[in-house]
Amino acid sequence: MPRFFHFTAAITALLLPSLTPGADNRALRAEIEKSLRQNLLEVWFPRSLDREYGGFLCDFDYRWQPVGPHPKTIVFQARCTWLASQAAMRYPDDPRYLQAARHGFAFLRDVMWDKEHGGWYWRLDRQGRPDPQARGAKHAYGIAFGVYACAAYYKATKDPQGLDLAKKGFKWLEDHALDHGSGGYFEFFTAEGNPILKDADSPTHNGRDFIGTRIGHKSMNTHIHLLEAFVALQEVWPDERLKTRLREVHLINRDKIVVAPPGAMHLFFRPDWTPIPDVDSYGHDVETAYLLLESGHALGEGHEPKNTSAAKMLIDHALDYGWDGKNGGFFEAGGTFGPVHDKRKVWWVQAEGLNTLLLMSRLYPDDPRDYRKLFETQWAYIKKNSLDPEHGEWYPDALDAGGNRKANKANEWKAGYHAGRALMNAVDWLGDTQK
């Protein structure tokens, strides 16, 4: 089976010189791949396909029975389309995944894209009608995931409409979101594509946008996912303007958002990139470590010390302050130098931790922290506390940190993207070291 369908060729090159000599990972790799297929992909597809109105259903209870209104949000629809596209490339003999990818893309193209003003709507109702509370508003975070999904769909199918729509999403960001003065991107927009910089113009009217950022401010969360989207698009469309934007966003993340040392990140900023104090999000720290290495290699920077150093500081800081040394797993959030304020262990944080610990074990096989052992500890923790062996997928919160076995398994924010990427990477990287 060809490897690295979901992962850029550039970061693959990063890992190749760092194979673990003589490592026999066959049993662990087989176990993780089984979990990827049976506990994740086969749970989502084709169950989540909305055969009546298009796109994907998002509201499921703990037994995977559909419940709730199933709003259609760009983030959820894009994440499901991305996951189905990756599965279609990985398992081409299983027609369910290609069918799901085509089904998801059609909804992104025909329903979620605003045909009058461009850009993907943030939220529609299940029938595909604009949510009256959202008033047709858009968000750069959602546009980024739309680009990410369409690039993956094009890579899986070579359907030119996929690349065309991804390019339209990028152009929409160029035309409406780019901050030519201070750099980076404005984030929250009216239906017409005008930046919303004050609460009076916001459909939320609570001082915050759709992802919780104060109106008129910039966020870490949007800019790490713009970085991710630009890497995916650059891989299938090596455009010079896109590469320039990729470099700009990479440097913003590495040099403005990340504070290294100690290896934490600011969450929010004024428009001129003045940081606003807040807590440290351990999950975003470990996720960004991975994204910085991926984008650095997409830019052709190889083992550039500023990138590898920042990434290592991010995972090490999360281990120092956000890791549960007794039971395993990463906590949600805390102070830069402690203490932990939020001791939940959310599913996506555990997935990103698994992903980045294995990556670091490849880059730093002799580090005294022993990232490989920590990766194995994290996988054992996930099996015990996060995976639902009876009904499938991951509990929203790990059981040892207050998670409920009967909590709903899916909603507009909980798709298979984080866990799917982590498990796919693990399968590939462990397979690459087989002897």
Buried (B, 14 or more C-beta within 10 A) or exposed (E): EEBBBBBBEBBBEBBEEBBBEEBEBEEBBEBBBEBBBEBBBBBBBBBBBBEEBBBBBBBBBBEBEBBBEBBBBBBBBBBBBBBBBBBBBBBBEBEBBBBBBBBBBBBBBEBBBBEEBBBBBBBBBBEBEBBEEBBBBBBBBBBBBBBBBBBBBBBBBEBEBBBEBBBBBBEBBEEBBBBEEBBBBBBBBBBBBBBBBEBEBBBBEEEBBBBEBBBBBBBBBBBBBBBBBBBBBBBBBEEEEBBEBBBBBBBBBBEBBBBBEBBBBBBBBEBEBEBEEEBBBBBBBBBBBBBBBBBBBBBEBEBBEBBBBBBBBBBBBBBBBBBBEEBBBBBBBBEBEEEBEBBBBBBBBBBBBBBBBBBBBBBBBEEEBBBBEBBBBBBEBBBBBBBBEEBBBBBBBBBBBEBEEEBBBBBBEBBBBBBBBBBBBBBBBBBBBEE
